[in-house]
C-alpha cells in the first residue's frame, strides 16, 4: 500500500485542493481584483464601424440607438466614428476612401479602415445588437470610473453626505445616457 501523503493519489490531491480552496476563501475580500479586465468588446466596435463604412444607410438607426463617439473604447474607433458622422453631416458619401481621407489619408488610416471592413456583417439587426454591446460596455466603463473616483476621494472627504450626493449625480448621468438614447 502507498501512502497518499507522499503521492499524487486521490486523497493527496483532495487534501491539496481543499487546503488551496480554504486559503483562496481566506484571501477573498470586498476589494476589487487587481487585474480586473476593462469592459470592452473590440469585435463589436469593429463590426459597427465596418458596417457603417460599408453601408452608411445604417447610420440613422445606429444614431437612434444612442451610439456616441465616447462609447468606443479605442481612440482610433472614436476617430473613425467621428469621421463618419462628419461625412454624413457634409452630405458626403461614407466609404473606405472617404473615411480614410477624412482621417488624414495616411497609410495607417487605410490599414485601420481596411481592418474594420474585413469580415463585416451588414445585417441591420446584427449591427444594432453590436451597438447595444458597445453601449453596455461603455456604461460599465463609466461605472468603473465612478468607483475609481470614489476610491480616490473617500479618504479626503469630510462629508459623506456630500460624497453620496455627488455619487448619485454621477450615477444618474450614466443612467440618463441610456434613457435618452
Phi and psi in degrees as GROMACS dihedral restraints (atoms count N, CA, C in turn):
[ dihedral_restraints ]
;  ai    aj    ak    al  type     phi  dphi    fc
    3     4     5     6     1   -99.2    20    10
    4     5     6     7     1   156.9    20    10
    6     7     8     9     1   -92.9    20    10
    7     8     9    10     1   116.3    20    10
    9    10    11    12     1   -65.3    20    10
   10    11    12    13     1   -19.6    20    10
   12    13    14    15     1   -67.7    20    10
   13    14    15    16     1   -28.3    20    10
   15    16    17    18     1  -102.9    20    10
   16    17    18    19     1     9.0    20    10
   18    19    20    21     1  -127.6    20    10
   19    20    21    22     1  -178.4    20    10
   21    22    23    24     1   -99.8    20    10
   22    23    24    25     1    30.6    20    10
   24    25    26    27     1   -66.0    20    10
   25    26    27    28     1   172.3    20    10
   27    28    29    30     1   -59.3    20    10
   28    29    30    31     1   -40.0    20    10
   30    31    32    33     1   -70.4    20    10
   31    32    33    34     1   -36.6    20    10
   33    34    35    36     1   -65.7    20    10
   34    35    36    37     1   -43.9    20    10
   36    37    38    39     1   -64.5    20    10
   37    38    39    40     1   -40.3    20    10
   39    40    41    42     1   -63.2    20    10
   40    41    42    43     1   -40.5    20    10
   42    43    44    45     1   -64.4    20    10
   43    44    45    46     1   -42.5    20    10
   45    46    47    48     1   -64.1    20    10
   46    47    48    49     1   -46.2    20    10
   48    49    50    51     1   -67.7    20    10
   49    50    51    52     1   -34.7    20    10
   51    52    53    54     1   -67.7    20    10
   52    53    54    55     1   -41.7    20    10
   54    55    56    57     1   -64.5    20    10
   55    56    57    58     1   -42.5    20    10
   57    58    59    60     1   -64.1    20    10
   58    59    60    61     1   -41.6    20    10
   60    61    62    63     1   -61.6    20    10
   61    62    63    64     1   -41.8    20    10
   63    64    65    66     1   -64.4    20    10
   64    65    66    67     1   -41.9    20    10
   66    67    68    69     1   -70.2    20    10
   67    68    69    70     1   -34.7    20    10
   69    70    71    72     1   -64.7    20    10
   70    71    72    73     1   -40.1    20    10
   72    73    74    75     1   -65.3    20    10
   73    74    75    76     1   -37.6    20    10
   75    76    77    78     1   -68.0    20    10
   76    77    78    79     1   -28.5    20    10
   78    79    80    81     1   -84.6    20    10
   79    80    81    82     1   -11.2    20    10
   81    82    83    84     1   -73.6    20    10
   82    83    84    85     1   139.3    20    10
   84    85    86    87     1  -141.1    20    10
   85    86    87    88     1  -176.1    20    10
   87    88    89    90     1   -82.9    20    10
   88    89    90    91     1    -3.1    20    10
   90    91    92    93     1   -78.8    20    10
   91    92    93    94     1   149.1    20    10
   93    94    95    96     1   -70.0    20    10
   94    95    96    97     1   153.7    20    10
   96    97    98    99     1   -62.6    20    10
   97    98    99   100     1   146.0    20    10
   99   100   101   102     1   -64.4    20    10
  100   101   102   103     1   -40.2    20    10
  102   103   104   105     1  -107.1    20    10
  103   104   105   106     1    45.5    20    10
  105   106   107   108     1   -66.0    20    10
  106   107   108   109     1   128.3    20    10
  108   109   110   111     1   -68.0    20    10
  109   110   111   112     1   145.4    20    10
  111   112   113   114     1   -77.9    20    10
  112   113   114   115     1   132.9    20    10
  114   115   116   117     1   -65.3    20    10
  115   116   117   118     1   114.0    20    10
  117   118   119   120     1  -158.2    20    10
  118   119   120   121     1   144.6    20    10
  120   121   122   123     1  -130.9    20    10
  121   122   123   124     1    88.9    20    10
  123   124   125   126     1   -61.1    20    10
  124   125   126   127     1   -38.6    20    10
  126   127   128   129     1   -60.5    20    10
  127   128   129   130     1   -39.4    20    10
  129   130   131   132     1   -66.7    20    10
  130   131   132   133     1   -42.6    20    10
  132   133   134   135     1   -60.9    20    10
  133   134   135   136     1   -46.8    20    10
  135   136   137   138     1   -62.1    20    10
  136   137   138   139     1   -41.1    20    10
  138   139   140   141     1   -62.5    20    10
  139   140   141   142     1   -44.9    20    10
  141   142   143   144     1   -63.1    20    10
  142   143   144   145     1   -49.1    20    10
  144   145   146   147     1   -65.1    20    10
  145   146   147   148     1   -42.2    20    10
  147   148   149   150     1   -62.7    20    10
  148   149   150   151     1   -40.9    20    10
  150   151   152   153     1   -64.1    20    10
  151   152   153   154     1   -39.2    20    10
  153   154   155   156     1   -68.3    20    10
  154   155   156   157     1   -36.1    20    10
  156   157   158   159     1   -67.1    20    10
  157   158   159   160     1   -39.3    20    10
  159   160   161   162     1   -79.2    20    10
  160   161   162   163     1   -29.9    20    10
  162   163   164   165     1  -147.3    20    10
  163   164   165   166     1    90.1    20    10
  165   166   167   168     1   -70.4    20    10
  166   167   168   169     1    -7.1    20    10
  168   169   170   171     1   -68.1    20    10
  169   170   171   172     1   -14.1    20    10
  171   172   173   174     1   -78.5    20    10
  172   173   174   175     1   -16.0    20    10
  174   175   176   177     1   -58.2    20    10
  175   176   177   178     1   -44.1    20    10
  177   178   179   180     1   -58.1    20    10
  178   179   180   181     1   -39.5    20    10
  180   181   182   183     1   -68.7    20    10
  181   182   183   184     1   -38.3    20    10
  183   184   185   186     1   -65.6    20    10
  184   185   186   187     1   -42.5    20    10
  186   187   188   189     1   -67.3    20    10
  187   188   189   190     1   -40.6    20    10
  189   190   191   192     1   -62.5    20    10
  190   191   192   193     1   -28.5    20    10
  192   193   194   195     1   -76.1    20    10
  193   194   195   196     1    -4.1    20    10
  195   196   197   198     1    94.1    20    10
  196   197   198   199     1     9.1    20    10
  198   199   200   201     1   -68.3    20    10
  199   200   201   202     1   134.2    20    10
  201   202   203   204     1  -126.8    20    10
  202   203   204   205     1   159.2    20    10
  204   205   206   207     1   -57.8    20    10
  205   206   207   208     1   -36.0    20    10
  207   208   209   210     1   -65.8    20    10
  208   209   210   211     1   -16.6    20    10
  210   211   212   213     1   -73.2    20    10
  211   212   213   214     1   -19.2    20    10
  213   214   215   216     1   -81.7    20    10
  214   215   216   217     1   135.2    20    10
  216   217   218   219     1   -75.4    20    10
  217   218   219   220     1   -36.4    20    10
  219   220   221   222     1   -91.4    20    10
  220   221   222   223     1   137.9    20    10
  222   223   224   225     1   -61.9    20    10
  223   224   225   226     1   -36.0    20    10
  225   226   227   228     1   -61.7    20    10
  226   227   228   229     1   -39.1    20    10
  228   229   230   231     1   -68.6    20    10
  229   230   231   232     1   -37.9    20    10
  231   232   233   234     1   -63.3    20    10
  232   233   234   235     1   -41.2    20    10
  234   235   236   237     1   -61.2    20    10
  235   236   237   238     1   -43.9    20    10
  237   238   239   240     1   -64.7    20    10
  238   239   240   241     1   -46.0    20    10
  240   241   242   243     1   -62.8    20    10
  241   242   243   244     1   -41.6    20    10
  243   244   245   246     1   -62.7    20    10
  244   245   246   247     1   -39.8    20    10
  246   247   248   249     1   -63.7    20    10
  247   248   249   250     1   -42.1    20    10
  249   250   251   252     1   -62.1    20    10
  250   251   252   253     1   -46.1    20    10
  252   253   254   255     1   -60.5    20    10
  253   254   255   256     1   -42.9    20    10
  255   256   257   258     1   -62.5    20    10
  256   257   258   259     1   -45.4    20    10
  258   259   260   261     1   -60.3    20    10
  259   260   261   262     1   -41.6    20    10
  261   262   263   264     1   -64.8    20    10
  262   263   264   265     1   -41.9    20    10
  264   265   266   267     1   -61.7    20    10
  265   266   267   268     1   -33.1    20    10
  267   268   269   270     1   -84.7    20    10
  268   269   270   271     1     3.0    20    10
  270   271   272   273     1    59.5    20    10
  271   272   273   274     1    29.0    20    10
  273   274   275   276     1   -91.8    20    10
  274   275   276   277     1   152.9    20    10
  276   277   278   279     1   -67.7    20    10
  277   278   279   280     1   148.8    20    10
  279   280   281   282     1  -108.2    20    10
  280   281   282   283     1   114.7    20    10
  282   283   284   285     1  -154.8    20    10
  283   284   285   286     1  -178.0    20    10
  285   286   287   288     1   -54.5    20    10
  286   287   288   289     1   -46.2    20    10
  288   289   290   291     1   -69.9    20    10
  289   290   291   292     1   -50.2    20    10
  291   292   293   294     1   -66.2    20    10
  292   293   294   295     1   -36.7    20    10
  294   295   296   297     1   -65.9    20    10
  295   296   297   298     1   -46.0    20    10
  297   298   299   300     1   -66.0    20    10
  298   299   300   301     1   -35.2    20    10
  300   301   302   303     1   -65.1    20    10
  301   302   303   304     1   -41.3    20    10
  303   304   305   306     1   -65.3    20    10
  304   305   306   307     1   -33.2    20    10
  306   307   308   309     1   -71.5    20    10
  307   308   309   310     1   -22.1    20    10
  309   310   311   312     1   138.0    20    10
  310   311   312   313     1    -6.0    20    10
  312   313   314   315     1    61.7    20    10
  313   314   315   316     1    29.4    20    10
  315   316   317   318     1   -94.5    20    10
  316   317   318   319     1   161.9    20    10
  318   319   320   321     1   -55.7    20    10
  319   320   321   322     1   -43.6    20    10
  321   322   323   324     1   -65.9    20    10
  322   323   324   325     1   -26.3    20    10
  324   325   326   327     1   -69.8    20    10
  325   326   327   328     1   -38.8    20    10
  327   328   329   330     1   -66.6    20    10
  328   329   330   331     1   -39.3    20    10
  330   331   332   333     1   -64.2    20    10
  331   332   333   334     1   -44.2    20    10
  333   334   335   336     1   -60.2    20    10
  334   335   336   337     1   -52.2    20    10
  336   337   338   339     1   -62.8    20    10
  337   338   339   340     1   -40.4    20    10
  339   340   341   342     1   -62.9    20    10
  340   341   342   343     1   -39.1    20    10
  342   343   344   345     1   -67.4    20    10
  343   344   345   346     1   -28.7    20    10
  345   346   347   348     1   -74.9    20    10
  346   347   348   349     1   -33.5    20    10
  348   349   350   351     1   -89.8    20    10
  349   350   351   352     1   -10.2    20    10
  351   352   353   354     1   -65.9    20    10
  352   353   354   355     1   118.0    20    10
  354   355   356   357     1    71.9    20    10
  355   356   357   358     1    20.6    20    10
  357   358   359   360     1   -69.1    20    10
  358   359   360   361     1   148.1    20    10
  360   361   362   363     1  -103.0    20    10
  361   362   363   364     1   126.3    20    10
  363   364   365   366     1  -104.0    20    10
  364   365   366   367     1    19.9    20    10
  366   367   368   369     1   -83.7    20    10
  367   368   369   370     1   123.9    20    10
  369   370   371   372     1   -54.8    20    10
  370   371   372   373     1   -42.9    20    10
  372   373   374   375     1   -61.8    20    10
  373   374   375   376     1   -37.8    20    10
  375   376   377   378     1   -67.7    20    10
  376   377   378   379     1   -44.9    20    10
  378   379   380   381     1   -60.6    20    10
  379   380   381   382     1   -44.8    20    10
  381   382   383   384     1   -66.3    20    10
  382   383   384   385     1   -33.4    20    10
  384   385   386   387     1   -65.5    20    10
  385   386   387   388     1   -41.3    20    10
  387   388   389   390     1   -67.3    20    10
  388   389   390   391     1   -35.4    20    10
  390   391   392   393     1   -59.7    20    10
  391   392   393   394     1   -43.7    20    10
  393   394   395   396     1   -61.5    20    10
  394   395   396   397     1   -38.4    20    10
  396   397   398   399     1   -64.5    20    10
  397   398   399   400     1   -46.7    20    10
  399   400   401   402     1   -59.3    20    10
  400   401   402   403     1   -45.3    20    10
  402   403   404   405     1   -66.2    20    10
  403   404   405   406     1   -40.5    20    10
  405   406   407   408     1   -63.1    20    10
  406   407   408   409     1   -43.1    20    10
  408   409   410   411     1   -65.7    20    10
  409   410   411   412     1   -37.8    20    10
  411   412   413   414     1   -62.8    20    10
  412   413   414   415     1   -41.2    20    10
  414   415   416   417     1   -66.0    20    10
  415   416   417   418     1   -38.6    20    10
  417   418   419   420     1   -64.6    20    10
  418   419   420   421     1   -39.9    20    10
  420   421   422   423     1   -63.3    20    10
  421   422   423   424     1   -38.4    20    10
  423   424   425   426     1   -62.4    20    10
  424   425   426   427     1   -40.3    20    10
  426   427   428   429     1   -65.4    20    10
  427   428   429   430     1   -38.7    20    10
  429   430   431   432     1   -63.7    20    10
  430   431   432   433     1   -39.4    20    10
  432   433   434   435     1   -62.4    20    10
  433   434   435   436     1   -39.3    20    10
  435   436   437   438     1   -64.3    20    10
  436   437   438   439     1   -43.6    20    10
  438   439   440   441     1   -62.2    20    10
  439   440   441   442     1   -41.2    20    10
  441   442   443   444     1   -64.8    20    10
  442   443   444   445     1   -40.2    20    10
  444   445   446   447     1   -61.1    20    10
  445   446   447   448     1   -45.8    20    10
  447   448   449   450     1   -59.3    20    10
  448   449   450   451     1   -44.1    20    10
  450   451   452   453     1   -59.8    20    10
  451   452   453   454     1   -38.8    20    10
  453   454   455   456     1   -71.4    20    10
  454   455   456   457     1   -43.4    20    10
  456   457   458   459     1   -91.2    20    10
  457   458   459   460     1   -15.7    20    10
  459   460   461   462     1   -63.4    20    10
  460   461   462   463     1   -35.1    20    10
  462   463   464   465     1   -70.5    20    10
  463   464   465   466     1   -29.5    20    10
  465   466   467   468     1   -91.0    20    10
  466   467   468   469     1   -11.9    20    10
  468   469   470   471     1   -81.8    20    10
  469   470   471   472     1   124.3    20    10
  471   472   473   474     1   -89.8    20    10
  472   473   474   475     1   -16.7    20    10
  474   475   476   477     1  -122.1    20    10
  475   476   477   478     1    98.8    20    10
  477   478   479   480     1   -62.9    20    10
  478   479   480   481     1   -31.0    20    10
  480   481   482   483     1   -65.1    20    10
  481   482   483   484     1   -40.6    20    10
  483   484   485   486     1   -65.1    20    10
  484   485   486   487     1   -40.3    20    10
  486   487   488   489     1   -63.9    20    10
  487   488   489   490     1   -40.5    20    10
  489   490   491   492     1   -62.9    20    10
  490   491   492   493     1   -44.5    20    10
  492   493   494   495     1   -61.4    20    10
  493   494   495   496     1   -42.6    20    10
  495   496   497   498     1   -64.6    20    10
  496   497   498   499     1   -40.4    20    10
  498   499   500   501     1   -64.6    20    10
  499   500   501   502     1   -43.6    20    10
  501   502   503   504     1   -60.9    20    10
  502   503   504   505     1   -42.2    20    10
  504   505   506   507     1   -62.2    20    10
  505   506   507   508     1   -42.2    20    10
  507   508   509   510     1   -65.4    20    10
  508   509   510   511     1   -42.0    20    10
  510   511   512   513     1   -65.9    20    10
  511   512   513   514     1   -39.4    20    10
  513   514   515   516     1   -64.8    20    10
  514   515   516   517     1   -34.2    20    10
  516   517   518   519     1   -64.7    20    10
  517   518   519   520     1   -40.5    20    10
  519   520   521   522     1   -66.0    20    10
  520   521   522   523     1   -43.0    20    10
  522   523   524   525     1   -66.9    20    10
  523   524   525   526     1   -39.6    20    10
  525   526   527   528     1   -69.5    20    10
  526   527   528   529     1   -25.6    20    10
  528   529   530   531     1   -62.0    20    10
  529   530   531   532     1   -33.0    20    10
  531   532   533   534     1   -78.2    20    10
  532   533   534   535     1   -38.5    20    10
  534   535   536   537     1   -68.8    20    10
  535   536   537   538     1   -40.4    20    10
  537   538   539   540     1   -75.1    20    10
  538   539   540   541     1   -15.9    20    10
